């Protein structure tokens, strides 16, 4: 009788096994996509059911690989989709022992941008790997002082995202430095239009502003920020970073432009996030081309300042 029941259950068992293999394959493709694929591929695999926290044959998650390969758009998207920022490796890989977290990988390579992003999503800087080492200690071992400062500047707990004004932000925004960061093809044209729009809106409100181009090296970026902040006596920096590579040019999708950005307001000289929101803008009316890009930029500029206005920060 037991044998008969087992035979009857065999088809469903095979289906479960096949499904497990299929999902495992999707997870492996997801890890590969963050290495040499596009953000669209990463998003498609997640839509197909790939586990955002799945562990591959090397014992690493997609978020660990995205951090390892410095794929910031993939890191941001995985985190936005709920990937665990503290999910650690279960196997050793090269010089990384088991228990390595994304923060530790970012610290190993001295990547302040990814450290800031991960901390903003509640990654725990106090976690230790299998050797009992924290991310800050890894950063200091390679003389990445700025990374160590970021990791050690939050004793006891990691920071949280703020949908409204942070208690450290008193009153309304005065002079502000703005940093625009884009990734997708055609983002340069969009960012130029966005800068023009934001500048006009802020000046109309009597708020001095200065724009600083994004620099991949932290030293260059900090030097430019310091110069700009000193010129207009700014105390806050407003970062607008593209997190979804859906800026479509007229050749790919005639008559449609769609963008998605995260906006962070930080106190000058620190990495404390005082206010954070995600904004999206789209325009599908009129003729395709630069005019359409300008319309989407104006829509995003309005969304950013409207949210700041709604929280009584402008």
C-alpha angles and dihedrals in degrees: 000000000000089000091052092051091048091053091048090052094047097092093053090046090052090049091053092048092048091048091051091051090048093052092044089053090050090051090051090050090050091056089048093048093059087055104049107352133086130262088250089060091050091051092046093052091050089051088052090058103265110161109250088206097038118136119227131208090283092054094249133124126227089253091055091051093046089053092044091054093041092239097160097176090054091046091052093046094048090049091047088053092054104266112166107252090202100046102130132208118263097204135045117258121188105308094344113100124209112284093045112153128201089256090057091051091050090047091050090058096038093241106163093177094058092042090055091047093049093046089051088058092053098263108170113240090191096066116114131211126229089282092054094250125140126215093252091056090051090052092049092048088063094040094249093150096170091053092049090049091053091049096044096042092081107060116192100005144020120254124263134226114263120215089180136030117310115237089241091063106084119192125337131329115276124184109351137194114218125206118193119198125183134174112178129088109276093020091124092066091045094049092050089054091045092051091052092049096047092046091053094047095048095045089050087058091048094249115140113225139179128196123219121194115234114260120194093216115076094216093055091045095050092048092053092045092051092051093048094045091049093051096057098023093243123180098184136054121207114206121196111188127179109234101170120054097215100118099130123197123217093258094059101038112010113216099009134097122173128177137176123195139172116224120205128183113203134180111252113260095019138069093231110135106222096178135001136184139161117230132187131191133185137178125188102161130098128016119332119250138061094336090060092049089051091051092052090047091053090049091053093044090053092048092052096049094040090057091048089048092049090055090049093246097124 
